[in-house]
């Protein structure tokens, strides 16, 4: 029997019964050993083996590792405020509901609610048909009547006098319908004239009773359609007449509620949080505090339940003016933070921006506890939002990232503590990943982990000029280098490119030299440009994936992406040090590796950008070398070395800076073309055959270039020609 092939041996290792039996036996033995150690209470097993190499860590350590650095123990320990009522205020008897009697208003409401009336008519017609069928069964089979009388005595029958006439037809008397509604919702009906009357009394007479009625109406509008209106509501729960009344209540209270409260408390428009805290001990506050709380609770309920974008944006903008009142109610302040964070993370565009403005005001003007709470909730929301990412959500995540960094800049001392804790968590997960590599690929190569690194890289780059963040900087550099080394395969090209981009960004913002040329050159040399690639245009959107599909690795797109990405990364690296006094030594080794790649590559389209990069680096090396020979200071003179070619660094017309700008512009154009090509890509249909490769000798007879013949007419002519040759031969 001959030697088995590679695939056959792999199949045998996985599927043969003898192999599986041996694996099960070994697995059971290991389980017995572990159980015996735990039962005997081995101190080394409980406290950790000091002599262990660390490679026996359980798999769950990586899978269960979370980037959430905040414990959730104290989240539910929220102190309730003074009043725990349902939000409805007691009304005075002289506060009338204008607009007619209750019966007339119910009748008017029954006529105006046409959609509900039509739906009820359909239900009644179905009930009428079922009633006729039951009557027919009763007349046809007397035993059916006895059966109903014996088994259905406990059920309440329908009130035939209300729903049906004597002949079985539908009773369409609107009074019966309004009676049902009034019995089900015993309360007062709100009309637009009533709301206008109350509003006029509050504005002109400063009537507290009318303002209480308005707050109850506003509460009813905010609770409209929610589960809380179906049970546990007061008997005097006001009913809303129609949609015009509903909109009128919301618009009046959102636009005028803050001004009315300030007038009752005699507060200016520019009062601070401290003014509300001092006012809590006065008699004036005792008469108004329940009204303030009712208004705030109703608005929070509106933000938490409504889905209309325009209403939410308008309510957030109006509530932002009334933020000062939340100083008297810490629990409502925490609820506002939760609601604003939810809308910030799940909303888009204007809604997310307005939510962040509320969060920023809370963090800026409500003390350290409020700032810490905002920072904690926004970080948790960001990490949770990054778990599932696609091409459409990346833009919103970028906004969340920028707004979170702006929130961190309010108090750098507390933000740095959060950043260090998160960076240490990243480092811990990476260490576990290096010990159990298979599980680490799932945990570390995830958008949650990658975007968390990107968040703190942006944070350091934005604030390192004005703050001492070098401790956080070095942790991030180590983590990024570890990720780049861990994912060195071709399929992880997007992750490797991101790692080099992060290091370039950190180096440019901190003025710290980070050796990234070797990482960029590894990307270049992994392109396999010696093999002929297939044309796979627009197949993969690199901005929204972290791991490439296998079929894409031998495509021409993959080769181009490796070469162009490496050139762009090297340009971004050298632009920072192109006029440094040590630039010739810095660029020597990269130039050697670039020349080796250029000699081995057989594609002119990929050799040209590499050749251009080599020429620009060598020209700059000669320029710096000539300038360096003209100086007279010693290499140990750090101040003079830092001032070397300082004027050229800020000269935008220098050759290498012009080359860097053109490379950046070409990269943006290429990315735009790829995205545009992907958006116009045709839907998948029948799989097309790949174009046939033809080899044509070069001019020297030695070098061969692979060419693709992709014209349908040429292929059909060749097939026809071969058929004729076969026919002639036979």
C-alpha positions as CSV (number, residue, x, y, z in Angstrom):
1,X,0.0,0.0,0.0
2,X,1.4,3.3,-1.1
3,X,1.9,6.3,1.2
4,X,-1.2,8.4,2.0
5,X,-1.4,11.9,0.7
6,X,-1.6,15.0,2.8
7,X,-5.4,15.3,2.6
8,X,-5.9,11.6,3.3
9,X,-3.7,11.7,6.4
10,X,-5.5,14.8,7.7
11,X,-8.9,13.0,7.2
12,X,-7.6,9.9,9.0
13,X,-6.4,11.9,12.0
14,X,-9.9,13.5,12.3
15,X,-12.3,10.7,11.4
16,X,-10.8,7.2,11.9
17,X,-12.5,5.3,14.7
18,X,-9.2,4.2,16.3
19,X,-8.0,7.8,16.4
20,X,-11.3,9.1,17.9
21,X,-11.3,6.3,20.5
22,X,-7.8,7.2,21.6
23,X,-8.8,10.9,21.9
24,X,-11.8,10.1,24.0
25,X,-9.7,7.9,26.2
26,X,-7.0,10.6,26.8
27,X,-9.7,13.2,27.4
28,X,-11.3,11.1,30.1
29,X,-7.9,10.5,31.7
30,X,-7.2,14.2,31.8
31,X,-10.6,14.9,33.3
32,X,-10.0,12.3,36.1
33,X,-6.6,13.8,36.9
34,X,-8.1,17.3,37.1
35,X,-11.0,16.2,39.3
36,X,-8.7,14.4,41.7
37,X,-6.5,17.5,42.1
38,X,-9.5,19.7,42.8
39,X,-11.0,17.2,45.3
40,X,-7.7,17.0,47.3
41,X,-7.5,20.8,47.3
42,X,-4.0,21.0,45.8
43,X,-2.7,24.5,46.7
44,X,-0.8,24.7,43.5
45,X,-4.0,24.0,41.5
46,X,-6.0,26.6,43.5
47,X,-3.5,29.4,43.7
48,X,-1.8,28.8,40.3
49,X,1.3,26.7,39.5
50,X,4.4,28.8,40.0
51,X,6.5,26.5,37.8
52,X,4.0,26.3,35.0
53,X,4.9,27.8,31.7
54,X,1.4,29.3,31.4
55,X,0.3,27.3,28.4
56,X,-2.3,25.3,30.4
57,X,-4.7,28.2,30.8
58,X,-8.4,27.2,30.2
59,X,-10.0,28.2,27.0
60,X,-12.8,30.0,28.8
61,X,-10.4,32.7,30.0
62,X,-10.3,34.1,26.5
63,X,-13.8,33.5,25.4
64,X,-15.3,35.0,28.5
65,X,-12.8,38.0,28.6
66,X,-14.7,41.3,28.3
67,X,-13.4,44.7,27.5
68,X,-15.9,46.2,30.0
69,X,-13.7,47.6,32.8
70,X,-16.6,48.7,35.0
71,X,-18.4,46.4,37.4
72,X,-22.2,46.4,37.4
73,X,-22.5,45.9,41.2
74,X,-23.7,49.5,42.0
75,X,-25.8,50.0,38.9
76,X,-29.0,49.1,40.7
77,X,-28.2,51.0,43.9
78,X,-30.0,54.1,42.8
79,X,-31.4,56.3,45.6
80,X,-35.0,57.2,45.0
81,X,-36.1,60.8,45.3
82,X,-38.5,62.4,47.8
83,X,-41.7,61.4,46.0
84,X,-42.4,58.0,44.5
85,X,-45.8,58.9,43.0
86,X,-47.1,57.9,39.6
87,X,-46.5,61.4,38.3
88,X,-50.2,62.6,38.3
89,X,-51.0,65.6,40.4
90,X,-54.2,66.3,42.3
91,X,-56.5,68.7,40.5
92,X,-58.7,71.5,42.0
93,X,-62.4,71.2,41.5
94,X,-62.5,74.7,39.9
95,X,-60.3,73.5,37.0
96,X,-62.9,72.7,34.4
97,X,-62.6,70.7,31.3
98,X,-64.0,73.1,28.7
99,X,-65.5,72.0,25.5
100,X,-68.9,70.4,26.4
101,X,-70.2,67.6,28.5
102,X,-68.5,64.2,28.7
103,X,-71.2,62.5,26.7
104,X,-71.0,65.0,23.9
105,X,-67.2,64.8,23.8
106,X,-67.3,61.1,23.7
107,X,-69.7,61.2,20.8
108,X,-67.5,63.6,19.0
109,X,-64.5,61.4,19.6
110,X,-66.4,58.4,18.4
111,X,-67.2,60.2,15.1
112,X,-63.7,61.6,14.6
113,X,-61.9,58.3,15.3
114,X,-62.9,57.0,11.9
115,X,-60.1,54.3,11.7
116,X,-61.0,52.8,15.0
117,X,-64.7,53.0,14.2
118,X,-64.2,51.1,10.9
119,X,-62.2,48.5,12.7
120,X,-64.8,48.0,15.3
121,X,-67.5,47.7,12.6
122,X,-65.5,44.9,11.0
123,X,-65.3,43.1,14.3
124,X,-69.0,43.5,14.9
125,X,-69.8,42.2,11.4
126,X,-67.7,39.1,12.1
127,X,-69.5,38.6,15.4
128,X,-72.9,38.9,13.7
129,X,-72.0,36.2,11.2
130,X,-70.8,33.9,14.1
131,X,-74.0,34.6,16.0
132,X,-76.2,33.7,13.0
133,X,-74.2,30.4,12.6
134,X,-74.8,29.6,16.3
135,X,-78.5,30.3,16.0
136,X,-78.7,28.0,12.9
137,X,-77.0,25.2,14.9
138,X,-79.5,25.7,17.8
139,X,-82.5,25.4,15.4
140,X,-81.0,22.4,13.6
141,X,-79.9,20.4,16.6
142,X,-81.7,20.8,20.0
143,X,-79.0,18.7,21.7
144,X,-76.5,21.5,20.9
145,X,-78.6,23.9,23.0
146,X,-78.5,21.5,25.9
147,X,-74.7,21.1,25.5
148,X,-74.2,24.9,25.6
149,X,-76.4,25.2,28.7
150,X,-74.5,22.5,30.6
151,X,-70.9,23.5,29.8
152,X,-71.0,27.2,29.2
153,X,-72.8,28.5,32.3
154,X,-69.7,30.0,33.7
155,X,-69.0,32.3,30.7
156,X,-70.6,35.7,30.4
157,X,-72.7,36.0,27.3
158,X,-72.6,39.1,25.1
159,X,-75.0,41.9,25.7
160,X,-77.1,41.3,22.6
161,X,-79.2,44.4,23.3
162,X,-76.2,46.6,23.0
163,X,-74.5,45.0,20.0
164,X,-77.3,43.5,18.0
165,X,-81.0,44.3,17.1
166,X,-83.8,41.9,17.4
167,X,-83.3,40.6,13.9
168,X,-79.6,40.0,14.5
169,X,-78.3,43.0,12.5
170,X,-75.5,45.3,13.9
171,X,-76.7,48.0,16.2
172,X,-74.9,51.1,14.8
173,X,-76.1,53.5,17.4
174,X,-73.0,55.6,18.3
175,X,-74.3,56.1,21.9
176,X,-73.8,52.4,22.6
177,X,-70.2,52.6,21.3
178,X,-69.4,55.7,23.4
179,X,-71.0,54.0,26.4
180,X,-68.5,51.1,26.0
181,X,-65.6,53.5,25.7
182,X,-66.7,55.6,28.6
183,X,-67.2,52.6,30.8
184,X,-63.8,51.2,30.0
185,X,-61.9,54.5,30.4
186,X,-63.7,56.4,33.2
187,X,-62.1,59.8,33.1
188,X,-62.1,63.3,31.7
189,X,-61.7,64.0,28.0
190,X,-59.1,66.5,26.8
191,X,-59.9,68.8,23.9
192,X,-57.8,71.4,22.2
193,X,-60.0,74.2,23.6
194,X,-59.3,72.9,27.1
195,X,-55.6,73.0,26.6
196,X,-55.7,76.5,25.2
197,X,-57.8,77.7,28.1
198,X,-55.4,76.3,30.7
199,X,-52.4,77.7,28.9
200,X,-53.9,81.1,28.8
201,X,-54.6,81.0,32.6
202,X,-51.1,79.9,33.4
203,X,-49.5,82.6,31.3
204,X,-51.7,85.5,32.3
205,X,-52.8,84.6,35.9
206,X,-49.9,82.2,36.9
207,X,-52.6,79.7,38.0
208,X,-51.1,76.7,39.8
209,X,-54.3,74.7,39.4
210,X,-54.4,75.1,35.6
211,X,-50.7,74.3,35.5
212,X,-51.3,71.0,37.4
213,X,-54.0,70.1,34.9
214,X,-51.6,70.8,32.0
215,X,-49.0,68.6,33.6
216,X,-51.5,65.8,34.0
217,X,-52.5,66.2,30.4
218,X,-48.8,66.2,29.4
219,X,-48.3,63.0,31.4
220,X,-51.3,61.4,29.7
221,X,-49.9,62.3,26.3
222,X,-46.5,60.9,27.1
223,X,-48.0,57.7,28.4
224,X,-50.4,57.3,25.5
225,X,-50.3,53.8,24.0
226,X,-47.9,52.4,26.6
227,X,-48.4,49.4,28.8
228,X,-48.6,51.6,31.9
229,X,-51.9,53.1,30.7
230,X,-53.5,49.7,30.6
231,X,-53.3,49.1,34.3
232,X,-52.7,50.8,37.6
233,X,-53.9,54.2,36.4
234,X,-55.9,56.7,38.5
235,X,-59.7,57.0,38.0
236,X,-59.2,60.6,36.8
237,X,-56.8,59.6,34.1
238,X,-57.5,62.1,31.3
239,X,-58.4,60.9,27.9
240,X,-57.1,62.6,24.7
241,X,-59.8,63.6,22.2
242,X,-57.9,63.3,18.9
243,X,-54.4,63.6,17.3
244,X,-54.6,67.4,17.1
245,X,-55.1,67.6,20.9
246,X,-52.2,65.1,21.4
247,X,-49.8,67.2,19.3
248,X,-51.0,70.4,20.9
249,X,-50.3,69.1,24.4
250,X,-46.8,68.0,23.5
251,X,-45.8,71.1,21.7
252,X,-47.2,73.5,24.3
253,X,-45.4,71.8,27.3
254,X,-42.1,71.1,25.5
255,X,-41.9,74.7,24.3
256,X,-43.4,76.5,27.3
257,X,-42.8,74.1,30.2
258,X,-39.4,75.3,31.2
259,X,-40.4,79.0,31.0
260,X,-43.5,78.4,33.1
261,X,-41.4,76.6,35.8
262,X,-38.8,79.4,35.9
263,X,-41.6,82.0,36.2
264,X,-43.2,80.2,39.2
265,X,-39.8,79.8,40.9
266,X,-38.6,83.3,39.8
267,X,-35.4,81.9,38.3
268,X,-33.4,83.5,35.5
269,X,-32.6,81.8,32.2
270,X,-28.9,81.6,33.2
271,X,-29.2,80.1,36.7
272,X,-26.7,77.4,37.6
273,X,-27.0,74.0,39.3
274,X,-26.1,75.5,42.7
275,X,-29.1,77.8,42.6
276,X,-31.5,74.8,42.4
277,X,-29.6,73.1,45.3
278,X,-30.0,76.2,47.5
279,X,-33.7,76.6,46.4
280,X,-34.6,73.1,47.7
281,X,-34.7,74.3,51.3
282,X,-37.2,77.2,50.6
283,X,-41.0,77.2,51.0
284,X,-41.3,78.3,47.4
285,X,-39.8,75.0,46.3
286,X,-42.2,72.9,48.4
287,X,-45.2,74.2,46.5
288,X,-43.7,73.5,43.1
289,X,-41.4,70.5,43.5
290,X,-44.0,67.9,42.5
291,X,-44.8,69.8,39.4
292,X,-41.1,70.0,38.4
293,X,-40.7,66.3,39.0
294,X,-43.9,65.4,37.0
295,X,-42.6,67.5,34.0
296,X,-39.2,65.8,34.1
297,X,-40.5,62.3,34.5
298,X,-43.0,62.7,31.7
299,X,-40.3,64.0,29.3
300,X,-38.0,61.1,30.2
301,X,-40.8,58.7,29.5
302,X,-41.4,60.4,26.2
303,X,-37.8,60.0,25.2
304,X,-37.7,56.4,26.3
305,X,-40.9,55.3,24.4
306,X,-41.4,57.4,21.3
307,X,-39.8,56.5,18.0
308,X,-40.5,59.5,15.9
309,X,-37.2,61.2,15.0
310,X,-38.5,64.7,14.9
311,X,-40.3,64.5,18.3
312,X,-37.2,63.0,19.9
313,X,-34.9,65.7,18.5
314,X,-37.2,68.5,19.5
315,X,-37.7,67.0,23.0
316,X,-34.0,66.6,23.6
317,X,-33.3,70.2,22.5
318,X,-36.0,71.6,24.8
319,X,-35.0,69.3,27.7
320,X,-31.4,70.5,27.4
321,X,-32.6,74.0,28.5
322,X,-34.2,72.4,31.6
323,X,-31.2,70.3,32.7
324,X,-30.6,72.5,35.7
325,X,-33.8,71.1,37.4
326,X,-32.3,67.6,37.4
327,X,-29.9,68.8,40.2
328,X,-32.8,68.4,42.6
329,X,-33.5,64.7,41.6
330,X,-30.3,62.6,41.4
331,X,-32.2,59.4,40.4
332,X,-33.9,61.3,37.4
333,X,-30.4,62.6,36.5
334,X,-29.2,59.0,36.3
335,X,-32.2,58.0,34.2
336,X,-31.6,60.9,31.9
337,X,-28.0,59.7,31.4
338,X,-29.2,56.2,30.5
339,X,-31.8,57.5,28.0
340,X,-29.3,59.9,26.4
341,X,-26.6,57.3,26.1
342,X,-29.1,54.9,24.5
343,X,-30.2,57.4,21.9
344,X,-26.5,58.4,21.3
345,X,-25.5,54.8,20.6
346,X,-28.5,53.6,18.7
347,X,-29.6,56.8,16.9
348,X,-28.1,58.4,13.9
349,X,-27.4,61.9,12.6
350,X,-29.2,64.7,14.4
351,X,-30.6,62.5,17.1
352,X,-27.2,61.1,18.1
353,X,-25.7,64.6,18.0
354,X,-28.5,66.1,20.3
355,X,-28.1,63.2,22.7
356,X,-24.4,63.8,23.0
357,X,-24.9,67.5,23.7
358,X,-27.1,66.6,26.6
359,X,-24.4,64.2,27.9
360,X,-21.7,66.8,27.5
361,X,-23.7,69.3,29.5
362,X,-24.3,66.8,32.3
363,X,-20.6,65.8,32.4
364,X,-19.5,69.5,32.4
365,X,-21.9,71.1,34.9
366,X,-23.1,68.4,37.3
367,X,-20.0,67.5,39.3
368,X,-17.6,64.6,39.4
369,X,-20.2,61.9,40.1
370,X,-22.2,62.9,37.0
371,X,-19.0,63.0,34.9
372,X,-17.9,59.6,36.0
373,X,-21.4,58.2,35.4
374,X,-21.4,59.7,31.8
375,X,-17.9,58.4,31.1
376,X,-18.8,54.9,32.3
377,X,-22.1,54.6,30.5
378,X,-20.7,56.0,27.2
379,X,-17.7,53.6,27.3
380,X,-20.0,50.6,27.9
381,X,-22.3,51.7,25.1
382,X,-19.4,52.1,22.7
383,X,-18.0,48.7,23.5
384,X,-21.4,47.1,23.1
385,X,-22.0,48.9,19.8
386,X,-18.7,47.7,18.4
387,X,-19.6,44.0,18.8
388,X,-21.5,43.9,15.5
389,X,-20.1,46.1,12.7
390,X,-20.8,46.4,9.0
391,X,-20.0,48.9,6.3
392,X,-23.1,51.1,7.1
393,X,-22.5,51.3,10.9
394,X,-18.8,52.3,10.7
395,X,-19.6,55.9,10.0
396,X,-21.8,56.1,13.2
397,X,-19.1,54.4,15.2
398,X,-16.6,57.0,14.0
399,X,-18.9,59.7,15.3
400,X,-19.2,57.9,18.7
401,X,-15.5,57.6,18.9
402,X,-14.9,61.3,18.2
403,X,-17.6,62.4,20.7
404,X,-16.3,60.0,23.4
405,X,-12.8,61.5,23.0
406,X,-14.4,65.0,23.4
407,X,-16.1,63.8,26.6
408,X,-12.7,62.5,27.9
409,X,-11.0,65.8,27.3
410,X,-13.3,67.5,30.0
411,X,-11.4,65.8,32.8
412,X,-8.1,64.3,31.6
413,X,-7.1,62.9,35.1
414,X,-10.1,60.6,35.3
415,X,-10.1,59.8,31.6
416,X,-6.5,58.6,31.7
417,X,-7.4,56.2,34.5
418,X,-10.1,54.7,32.4
419,X,-7.8,54.5,29.4
420,X,-5.0,52.8,31.4
421,X,-7.5,50.3,32.8
422,X,-8.8,49.5,29.3
423,X,-5.3,49.3,27.8
424,X,-4.3,46.9,30.5
425,X,-7.4,44.8,29.8
426,X,-6.3,44.7,26.1
427,X,-2.8,43.6,27.1
428,X,-4.2,40.9,29.4
429,X,-6.4,39.5,26.6
430,X,-3.4,39.6,24.2
431,X,-1.2,37.6,26.7
432,X,-3.9,35.0,27.0
433,X,-4.2,34.9,23.2
434,X,-0.5,34.3,22.7
435,X,-0.8,31.3,25.0
436,X,-3.9,29.7,23.4
437,X,-3.6,31.0,19.8
438,X,-6.6,29.3,18.3
439,X,-9.1,30.8,20.7
440,X,-7.3,34.2,20.5
441,X,-8.1,34.5,16.8
442,X,-11.7,34.6,17.6
443,X,-11.5,37.0,20.5
444,X,-8.7,39.4,19.5
445,X,-9.5,39.5,15.8
446,X,-12.9,41.1,16.5
447,X,-14.2,44.5,15.8
448,X,-14.7,45.0,19.6
449,X,-11.0,44.6,20.2
450,X,-9.8,46.4,17.1
451,X,-12.1,49.5,17.6
452,X,-11.1,49.6,21.3
453,X,-7.5,50.0,20.3
454,X,-8.4,52.5,17.7
455,X,-10.3,54.5,20.3
456,X,-7.3,54.9,22.6
457,X,-5.0,55.6,19.7
458,X,-7.1,58.5,18.7
459,X,-7.3,59.6,22.3
460,X,-3.5,59.6,22.7
461,X,-3.0,61.3,19.4
462,X,-5.4,64.1,20.2
463,X,-4.1,64.9,23.8
464,X,-0.5,63.9,24.0
465,X,0.8,67.3,23.0
466,X,-0.8,68.9,26.1
467,X,-0.7,66.0,28.6
468,X,1.7,63.4,29.8
469,X,0.3,60.2,28.2
470,X,3.6,58.4,27.6
471,X,2.6,55.5,30.0
472,X,-0.5,54.8,28.0
473,X,1.5,55.3,24.7
474,X,4.0,52.6,25.5
475,X,1.3,50.1,26.5
476,X,-0.6,50.7,23.3
477,X,2.6,50.3,21.2
478,X,3.3,46.9,22.9
479,X,-0.3,45.7,22.3
480,X,-0.3,46.8,18.7
481,X,3.0,45.1,18.0
482,X,1.8,42.0,19.6
483,X,-1.4,42.0,17.5
484,X,0.7,42.5,14.3
485,X,3.0,39.6,15.2
486,X,0.1,37.3,16.2
487,X,-1.8,37.9,12.9
488,X,1.0,37.5,10.4
489,X,-1.0,35.5,7.8
490,X,-2.1,36.7,4.5
491,X,-5.8,36.5,5.4
492,X,-5.3,39.1,8.1
493,X,-4.1,41.8,5.8
494,X,-6.7,44.4,7.1
495,X,-5.6,43.9,10.7
496,X,-1.9,44.2,9.8
497,X,-2.5,47.4,7.8
498,X,-4.5,48.9,10.8
499,X,-1.7,48.0,13.1
500,X,0.9,49.9,11.0
501,X,-1.5,52.8,10.6
502,X,-1.9,53.1,14.4
503,X,1.8,53.0,15.0
504,X,2.3,55.7,12.3
505,X,-0.4,57.9,14.0
506,X,1.1,57.5,17.4
507,X,4.6,58.3,16.1
508,X,3.5,61.4,14.3
509,X,1.6,62.8,17.3
510,X,4.1,62.0,20.0
511,X,7.4,62.6,18.1
512,X,8.5,59.2,19.2
513,X,10.3,57.0,16.7
514,X,8.5,53.6,16.2
515,X,10.2,51.1,13.8
516,X,7.3,50.2,11.5
517,X,9.2,49.8,8.3
518,X,9.7,46.1,8.8
519,X,6.0,45.5,9.4
520,X,5.1,47.4,6.2
521,X,7.7,45.5,4.2
522,X,6.3,42.2,5.5
523,X,3.0,43.2,4.0
524,X,4.7,44.0,0.7
525,X,6.6,40.7,0.5
526,X,3.4,38.6,1.3
527,X,1.8,39.7,-1.9
528,X,3.0,36.7,-4.0
529,X,3.5,38.9,-7.1
530,X,5.5,36.2,-8.8
531,X,2.3,34.2,-9.4
532,X,-0.2,35.2,-12.0
533,X,-3.3,36.6,-10.2
534,X,-6.9,36.4,-11.3
535,X,-9.0,39.4,-11.9
536,X,-11.4,39.7,-9.0
537,X,-12.4,43.4,-9.1
538,X,-14.7,44.8,-6.3
539,X,-15.1,41.4,-4.6
540,X,-14.2,42.5,-1.0
541,X,-14.7,45.7,0.9
542,X,-11.6,45.9,3.0
543,X,-12.9,48.7,5.2
544,X,-15.6,46.5,6.8
545,X,-13.8,43.2,7.3
546,X,-10.9,41.9,9.3
547,X,-10.2,38.6,7.7
548,X,-10.0,38.0,3.9
549,X,-11.7,35.1,2.2
550,X,-9.4,32.4,0.9
551,X,-10.4,32.7,-2.7
552,X,-9.2,36.4,-2.7
553,X,-5.6,35.6,-1.7
554,X,-4.6,34.6,-5.3
555,X,-6.4,37.4,-7.0
556,X,-4.8,40.5,-8.6
557,X,-6.8,42.7,-6.2
558,X,-5.0,41.1,-3.2
559,X,-1.6,41.7,-4.8
560,X,-2.4,45.3,-5.6
561,X,-3.7,45.9,-2.1
562,X,-0.6,44.5,-0.5
563,X,1.7,46.6,-2.7
564,X,-0.2,49.9,-2.6
565,X,-0.9,49.6,1.2
566,X,2.8,48.9,1.9
567,X,3.8,51.9,-0.2
568,X,1.3,54.2,1.5
569,X,2.4,53.0,5.0
570,X,6.1,53.5,4.2
571,X,5.4,57.0,2.9
572,X,3.5,57.9,6.1
573,X,6.4,56.6,8.1
574,X,9.2,58.3,6.2
575,X,7.4,61.7,5.9
576,X,7.8,62.1,9.7
577,X,11.6,61.5,9.6
578,X,12.5,62.5,6.0
579,X,14.5,65.5,7.2
580,X,15.9,64.0,10.4
581,X,19.6,63.9,10.7
582,X,19.6,60.1,10.9
583,X,17.4,59.6,7.9
584,X,20.1,57.9,5.7
585,X,20.7,55.2,8.2
586,X,17.0,54.8,8.8
587,X,16.2,54.2,5.2
588,X,19.1,52.0,4.2
589,X,17.6,48.6,5.1
590,X,14.1,49.4,3.7
591,X,15.6,50.4,0.4
592,X,17.5,47.1,0.2
593,X,14.3,45.1,0.7
594,X,12.4,47.3,-1.7
595,X,15.0,46.7,-4.4
596,X,14.9,42.9,-3.8
597,X,11.1,43.0,-4.2
598,X,11.4,45.0,-7.4
599,X,13.8,42.6,-8.9
600,X,11.7,39.5,-8.1
601,X,8.3,41.0,-9.2
602,X,7.1,40.3,-12.7
603,X,4.2,42.7,-13.0
604,X,4.9,46.2,-14.3
605,X,1.8,47.6,-12.8
606,X,3.0,46.6,-9.3
607,X,6.7,47.4,-9.9
608,X,6.1,51.0,-10.9
609,X,4.9,52.3,-7.5
610,X,7.7,50.5,-5.8
611,X,10.3,51.9,-8.2
612,X,9.0,55.4,-7.7
613,X,9.2,55.0,-3.9
614,X,12.8,53.8,-4.1
615,X,13.8,56.8,-6.3
616,X,12.2,59.3,-3.9
617,X,13.8,57.7,-0.8
618,X,17.2,57.7,-2.4
619,X,16.9,61.3,-3.6
620,X,16.0,62.4,-0.1
621,X,18.9,60.3,1.3
622,X,21.4,62.1,-0.9
623,X,19.9,65.5,0.0
624,X,20.1,64.8,3.8
625,X,23.6,63.3,3.4
626,X,24.9,66.5,1.6
627,X,23.3,68.8,4.2
628,X,24.7,66.7,7.0
629,X,28.3,67.0,5.6
630,X,28.0,70.8,5.8
631,X,27.2,71.0,9.6
632,X,29.9,71.5,12.2
633,X,28.2,70.3,15.4
634,X,28.8,67.0,17.1
635,X,26.3,64.1,17.0
636,X,25.9,64.4,20.8
637,X,24.6,68.0,20.5
638,X,20.9,67.1,20.8
639,X,19.5,70.6,20.4
640,X,21.4,71.2,17.1
641,X,20.4,67.8,15.8
642,X,16.7,68.6,16.5
643,X,17.1,71.9,14.6
644,X,18.6,70.2,11.6
645,X,16.7,71.1,8.3
646,X,14.0,72.6,10.4
647,X,13.0,75.0,7.6
648,X,12.6,72.1,5.1
649,X,10.2,70.3,7.4
650,X,7.7,73.1,7.0
651,X,8.2,73.6,3.3
652,X,5.3,72.1,1.4
653,X,7.1,72.4,-1.9
654,X,9.9,69.9,-1.0
655,X,10.0,66.9,-3.3
656,X,9.3,64.2,-0.8
657,X,6.4,66.1,0.7
658,X,4.9,66.5,-2.8
659,X,5.4,62.8,-3.4
660,X,3.6,62.0,-0.1
661,X,0.7,64.2,-1.0
662,X,0.3,62.6,-4.4
663,X,0.4,59.1,-2.8
664,X,-2.2,60.1,-0.3
665,X,-4.5,61.5,-3.0
666,X,-4.1,58.4,-5.1
667,X,-5.0,56.2,-2.1
668,X,-8.2,58.2,-1.5
669,X,-9.1,57.9,-5.2
670,X,-8.4,54.2,-5.2
671,X,-10.6,53.6,-2.1
672,X,-13.4,55.7,-3.6
673,X,-13.3,53.7,-6.9
674,X,-13.3,50.4,-5.0
675,X,-16.3,51.4,-2.9
676,X,-18.1,52.8,-6.0
677,X,-17.4,49.6,-8.0
678,X,-18.7,47.5,-5.1
679,X,-21.9,49.5,-4.8
680,X,-22.6,49.0,-8.6
681,X,-21.6,45.4,-8.6
682,X,-24.0,43.1,-10.5
683,X,-25.9,40.5,-8.5
684,X,-24.5,37.0,-8.3
685,X,-25.8,34.7,-11.0
686,X,-24.3,31.9,-13.0
687,X,-20.7,31.3,-12.3
688,X,-18.5,32.5,-15.2
689,X,-15.5,30.6,-16.4
690,X,-12.2,32.3,-15.7
691,X,-10.3,33.7,-18.8
692,X,-7.7,31.4,-20.2
693,X,-4.1,32.3,-19.5
694,X,-1.7,32.6,-22.4
695,X,2.1,33.0,-21.9
696,X,4.0,35.2,-24.3
697,X,7.8,35.4,-24.2
698,X,9.5,38.7,-23.5
699,X,11.8,40.5,-25.7
700,X,14.9,38.7,-24.2
701,X,13.3,35.3,-24.6
702,X,13.7,34.6,-20.9
703,X,11.1,36.7,-19.0
704,X,7.5,35.7,-19.4
705,X,4.5,37.8,-18.7
706,X,1.0,36.3,-18.0
707,X,-1.7,37.8,-20.1
708,X,-5.4,37.4,-19.9
709,X,-7.6,36.9,-22.9
710,X,-11.1,37.9,-21.8
711,X,-13.0,38.7,-25.0
712,X,-15.9,36.4,-25.6
713,X,-15.5,36.5,-29.3
714,X,-11.9,35.4,-29.2
715,X,-12.8,32.5,-26.9
716,X,-15.6,31.3,-29.2
717,X,-13.5,31.5,-32.2
718,X,-10.8,29.4,-30.6
719,X,-13.3,26.7,-29.5
720,X,-14.7,26.6,-33.0
721,X,-11.2,26.3,-34.5
722,X,-10.3,23.4,-32.2
723,X,-13.6,21.5,-33.1
724,X,-12.8,21.8,-36.8
725,X,-9.3,20.5,-36.3
726,X,-10.6,17.5,-34.4
727,X,-13.2,16.8,-37.1
728,X,-10.6,17.0,-39.8
729,X,-8.3,14.7,-37.9
730,X,-11.0,12.1,-37.7
